[in-house]
Amino acid sequence: MTELNRNFIAALNRKTQKTPPIWIMRQAGRYLPEYRKVRSNFKNFLDMCKTPEICCELVLQPIERYDFDAAIIFSDILTIPDALGLGVSFLEGKGPIFSNPIKRPEDISNMANFNPDSLDYVYKTAELTRKELNPSIPLIGFAGSPWTLAAYSIEGSSSKNFDLTKSFIENHSDDAHKFLDILADACFEYLKRQIISGVDAIQIFDSWANLLSEEQYLEYSLKYIKKILKKLSEDPITSKTPTIVFARDPKCTLNEFKLDNLSCYGMFTSIDPRSAISVFEGTHALQGNLDPKILLEEDSVIKESVLKMLSEFKDFPGYIFNLGHGITPDINPDKVKVLVEAIREAGS
Ligand code: 1CP
């Protein structure tokens, strides 16, 4: 087997390098015309996710365009709630809608058991992509954090404030914990199956971390992320796969993320690089965190911001360039080219 792209895996193993590896969150998606073309053939987004040949093609699109240092499985975090029978669909231009959301505590006990086989389509995507992708490029598998999955499942859709979810955890704390525990076990099984199917690293997305106070965050989210990481570290099949956790604007301190069994902390846009460096140097790799909005600026501003970022992390052992959150559909794909070239020119 060809050696995996040394840059990305080496960074996860905390090696300093002249040019950091780069990939960007949501790199396959609506900002790319070639994605929109494929997407137009499907009414429901999740039906597209259930077609491995198409997902494989979508993974490869941004790799072909930009020669990123890592690829990420094309799927969604809401495959697990869908597999639990909560009926997830994404309709034209709208976010996710659940036909059977968790409204009452009884809905949790009545929920179907998680059967990892029901997400076979994701493992098939991983297998097929691993075969089609340049063997030197690592493939990232992913899952949503239990908290983020619970938030969508209780709310029944996306939301600004997730008020139903907040009142559910206040009024039914024990049941919320029961649900989060089920989701953590499901995430572990799901990630394990992705690893068996060929992914080389995994990332957990805690996209709704920002909804919780510091105390709530530790209780309702971080506890379950730790559970997943611990289970991955204890299983001989998964223990060697590097792990990344990305949390959107969490209210706890960076020190709380100095987790055992975690390879890399994914920095949200608001994180100050210097603070992150002082906390994680020598124990964890760091990934991030250019503000995606910079990609709306002139090329010169993009280049300047890249150079600033690179100089911050110049001597940091284990830095991966990424945005501080997913790329948005309003970005011109040419700007991503400017970004990638700026990074590679700086290091050459
Ligand atoms: O209609 C469309 O074309 C759907 C757009 C879309 C895409 C391209 C959705 C619906 N999901 C995805 C793919 C996706 N989602 C990927 C693979 C693509 C890649 O990264 O290259 C990944 C990793 C995700 C993960 C995901 N889904 C997250 C975590 C990342 C983040 O940005 O914080 C979240 C929160 C979701 C939920 C979701 N799925 C889709 C949408 C529009 C949303 C967000 C809904 C909301 O605003 O709450």
Boltz pocket constraint, residues with backbone or C-beta under 6 A from the ligand:
constraints:
  - pocket:
      binder: B
      contacts: [[A, 24], [A, 25], [A, 26], [A, 27], [A, 28], [A, 29], [A, 30], [A, 39], [A, 45], [A, 72], [A, 73], [A, 74], [A, 75], [A, 76], [A, 77], [A, 78], [A, 90], [A, 93], [A, 94], [A, 95], [A, 96], [A, 142], [A, 158], [A, 159], [A, 205], [A, 207], [A, 325], [A, 326]]
      max_distance: 6.0
